[in-house]
Amino acid sequence: MPDTNQPELRPRFESIVDQAAGRAPAVGDALFSFANLLDSRPSVRRALTDTGRTPDDRETLVRRLAGDRIEPAATDVLAAAVRERWAKPGDLTSSIEEFGLQAVLMAARSAGRLDAVEEEIFRFGLVVRGNRDLRSALIDRAAPADARRQLVRTLLNDKAAPETVALVEHAVLDRRARSLEAELARVAEFAARLRERRVAVVHVAAPLAVEHRERLERALAVRAGGPVLLNVVVEPDVVGGIRVELGDEVVDGTVTSRLDAARRQLVVG
């Protein structure tokens, strides 16, 4: 679920999106747009989180701002959000954006495409990391947003799920302080969390055999205390062994890592 610091919003949000059914992608898009509005209008952020106003006043204001221009279910999410107390105005913006991510991912789950979206987001991140020119084109804020949006669609349309296209567009156009790679990883983590599992990125020099992959999945599940999604990255530069990233934890068992450690010990000694 979103990392909102208002956990009581979660069941209300899920209920609204579930009732929206096939309109969930439109809910996500509307929440992304409203989060961008809040980002660009500090006075609106402050007004919608002003504890000097009653919750009813804040809800009336957000409904007036939304009007009939956005998906009604998204307006209901916004109304529920502004009734809460927020430590900082920016927390409201972050939570609305995260609810947008969740709405798109819930649409993918309802359509039976969540596994595909999770995999496609991860693979797109690898492509971006390995192609400097593509990365530069996607993150160039001097380029028109429509041009970058069209680039994403040219790369992904007819090759990826519609939810993947929407989420990559959001990562490219609306990311805040994060790098593009970090934003894509965050989206993949949200997808994994929706499936109640964690993501482990495994770097190896050659593809893992099926039995080795299954054994590693079991070992990491024990370490993580629950199901783990294994994303395997084949990197010829990895010399022997594997390197595993599980959240903030990194386990480096490569030969290169062990040689580096030995060199450091020799220098210290």
N, C-alpha and C positions, 0 to 999 in steps of 0.2 A: 504493500500500500504506500501511498505518498508519505513523505517524511514530515507531514504537517505536524505542528506542535499542538494541534487541536484534535486528538484522537476521536472525540465524540462526533466529529464531522464525518468520519469514515462510513458508518452505516447509512447515514442520510445520503451521502454522495452515491454509494453503491446502489441504493434503492432508486434514486433518480435516474441513474444511467441504465439500470436494468429495465426500468419502465420505458425508457426512451428506445430501447431495442435497436432497430436498424438505424436509428438516427444518432447513435453514439459517436460515429466519426464527426458528425456536424457539431456535436456537443464539444468534443475535443478541440476542433478548429476554433469554435467561438471562445472557449476558455483561453486558448493561446492568444487570440486577438485581444481579449480583455486584459490579460497579463501584460501584453505589450503596451496597452493604453496606460495602465497603472505605472509601468516603467517610465513612460515619457511624461506623465502628469503627476508630479509629487503632490500637488494640492489636492487632487482627487484621492490619492492614496491616504493622505492625512484625514480627509473628510470621512472616508469610509472606515477608518479605524479609530476615529475620535470618540473616546469614551464619554466625552461631554454630551454627545448625542445619544439618544435612546436607541436600542436595537431596532425598534420600529422605524425610527427616523433614518437609520443607515440603510435598512432594507428598502424603504421608499426611494431613497436617493439612488441606490444601485439599479432598482427596477426602472427608474426614470432614465438613467444613463443608458441602460440596455435597450429600452423601448421595445419595438417589435422588429428590430433589425437583426437579432440573433436568435438562435435556437432556444425555444422556451425552456427546455430542460436545463440548458446552460444558465439561463437567468435564475432558475430555482437553485442551482448550485451556488451561484454568486450570492443570492439572497441569504442562504443558510450560512455562508462563510462570513459575511459582513456582520451578522448578528453576534459573532463570537468576539472575545477580547483578544487582541494581538499585542505581543510585547513590543514589536516594532512594525511600522507600516509595511516595510519590505517583506515581512513574514507572510502577509496576506498575498502579495504578488507571487511569492515563491510557491505557496500552497495552491493557488489557482492554476499556475503553470503545471504543477505536478498532477493536479486533478485532470488537466487536459491530456497529459501523457497517459494517465490511467484510463481515461475514457476511450482513447484510440486502441490501447492494448486490450481492453475489455471487449471492444468490437471485434478485434482479431480472434480473441478466445471464443466468442459466440459463433464466429464463422469457421472455427476449427483451424485457424491459421496461426495460432500463437507460436507454435514451435518453429514454423517457417519464418515468421517475423523476427524471432529471437536470433535465428541463424543468419538471416539476411543482414540484420543490423551489424552483427559481429563481423561478417565477411566484408561488408562495406567499409567498416573501420580499418580492416587490414589493407584493403585497396588504397584507402586514403593515406595510410601510413607509408605505403610502399611507392606512392606516386607523388613526387614533390610538385610537379606542375599542376596536377589535378587538385591537390590540397590548396595550393596557392590560389587557384581559380575559385574554389569554393569559399575560402575565408576572406577574399578580397572585398572589404566593405566599401571600397570606392566603386566597385562594379554595381550596376543596377540590381536590385533584388530580383526583378523579373528574369534577368539573365541568369542569375545563379539558380533560381527555381527551375528554369528551363533546362539548365545543365543537369540538375538532379533527375528531372523527368526523362531526359534523353538517355541517361545512364540506366535508369531503373524501370521505366514504364515497359510493361509486357515481360519483364524479367523478374519482378518482385511483387509481393502482395501490396495492395493499395495502402494498407496501414504502414508498411515499411516506407513507401514513398512519402506519406504524410509525416512520419516521424523523422526521416532523414531531412526533409525540407525544413522542419522545425529546428532540428539541430544546426543546420547550415545557416538559416536566416535569423533565428531568434535566440541563439545561445548567448549567454551573458559573459561571465568572467572566465568560463571554462574554455579549454582548447576544444577543437572539433572532435578530436579523438576521445577526449575525456567525456564530452557530451554524449557521443555515441555509446561509450561504455556505460554511462549512467542509464541510458534508455534500455540497453540490454539487461542491466541489473534490475530495473523495474519490471521487465518482462519475466525474468527469473523469479522475482519475488512474488509476482502474481501466481506463479505456479508453485509457490512455497518451496523454492530451492535456491541455492546459492550458485554463483558462477565461478568456475576455476579456469584460468587460462594456462595452458600447458605448452611450453616451448620445447620442441624436440628437433633433432637433426633429420629425422626420417619418420614417416608415418608409423603410428603405433599399431601393432597387431591387435586384433579384436580381443584376445584374452588379456593382453597387457592393459588395454584401455579399460576393460571391465574391472580388472584387479585394482587399477588406480582409482577408478570411480568409487569402488567400495571403500578403499582406504581413506579417500578424501571425505566421503560421507561420514565416516566415523569421526574424523578430525573436526568436521564442520558441525556435527551434531544433527545432520539431516541431509536430504537429497542434494546432490551437486550436479550441475550441468557442466560437462567437460567441453571446453573449446580448445581444440588442438591447433597450434601454429607451428608449421614446419619451417625451420630456419637453418639453412646449411651452415651458418656461422656457429651454431651451437655444437660444441665439441663434446660428445659423449654425455650420457646422463640426461636429465631433464631439469627444467626450471618451472616451478608452479607458482602462480599468483592466485591467492584465494582471499579476496577482499584486500585488506591492507597487509596481509601476511605473504611473504615471499620465501619459498623454499628452493634454494639453488643447489642442485646436486650435479651440475655439469662439471666436466673435467676442467674447463677454463676457470670456473669459480674456485675449484679446489687448488689449482695452480696459483691463482692470484692470492689465495689465503696463505699458501706455503711461502710465496715471495714476501708477503707482508711480515710473516713470522721471522723469516731470515733477516729482513731489514731491522726489525725490532731487536732480534737477538744479537 
